[in-house]
Each structure stands twice: as C-alpha cells, then as structure tokens.
Amino acid sequence: MDGVENSRGSRVAFSARDIAQVAVFAALIAAMGLPGAITVGFSGVPITVQTLGVILAGAILGARKGTAAVLVFLALTLIGLPLLSGGRTGLTAMAGPSAGYLVGWVPAALVIGLLTALILPKYSLVLGLLINALGGLVVIYLFGTLGLLLRTDLDIAHAISTNFAFIPGDLAKVVVATVVAKGVHRAYPGLIRA
C-alpha cells in the first residue's frame, strides 16, 4: 500500500518508499553543500550547488515528496545542523540576507513538482527546462529579492540586480537537473503520481 487515504481519497501519509526517497533527497541537498559557497557582490548571499538539489527534488520526486525533502532538509538546519554550504545552520542563514532564498526553496520544489507532473509520462527536455527555470530561478529569485528587501538596506532595483550574478550558474543547474530528470523518468516511470 502506497499510503493511507482519508474519506475524501486524498493521500495523508507517506509509504516507506516515499519516506526513503524524501530522506535520500534531503541528504542529496545536504551533500551538495559540501563544496562550500562563493559570496559575490555586496549582498552577502552565497552561490551554492544546493539549489541544484532543490530543483532535482521537485523534478524527480514531484510536488509532494520533493517539497517534503526540502522541508526535512531545512528543518534539520533549523535545529542546528550545519548542513548549509559553508557549514552554516538554518538559524544563522535565516538571520542573514539569504533567508528569502532559503524560504523560496520550498515553493520552488512545489512549483517544479506540480508542473513536472503535468508533462509526464513523456518528459520533454524543452518543457522540463522551462519548468525548472520557472521554479529554480523565478520563484527562488522572487523570494530572495523579498528577503533582501526585508534583511538589508537595498532598494528594489539593487535587490533585483543582485540576482544577476547568480543567473549563469543557476541556468547551468537548470540544464543539469533537466537532463538528469529526463533520464530518471525514462528509467523509473511513476515516481511522480498525478
């Protein structure tokens, strides 16, 4: 049985397989923080590989499990585990200028997962690129910009322009995530249930 259903027929629990997938992707996001971070510009927001893990979680596991993986990872950082790039904890990061970007990981995985479910079972590279760019760039940058406005003295133009330094690396992450997701969905159909 894949999950427990309530009287309306919606899933309210995770199967053991779902929990294992969530745990693996939370660990993947953590492992992607090992290379560290590069801080560019004046905003104090680091460039990390962990965003790739967030995009992969949504694109491979879907909205429900992908979002859960991101939430598990963030919960672990908030209880003090130094899993963010550079050995930071969630408490430290949430007090700084990168708070909005971290919060944006949750809706990013959700948006990517929901839209990816719509293009399955045949995962189109073009649509996958668009979906992953929407969630991995637009959604995260929107939350990140709002976080910068709340956590720094930047005006809106400078807060938006801060994102420009991240675009080339994030576009590369989108391409990698899309190619990986296509291969995974071809090899293991049914990871995302509509």
Salt bridges, closest charged atoms under 4 A:
ASP18 OD2 - ARG11 NH2 3.23
ASP18 OD2 - ARG64 NH1 3.63
ASP18 OD1 - LYS65 NZ 3.67
ASP18 OD1 - ARG193 NH2 3.55
ASP155 OD1 - HIS158 ND1 3.01
ASP170 OD1 - LYS173 NZ 2.90
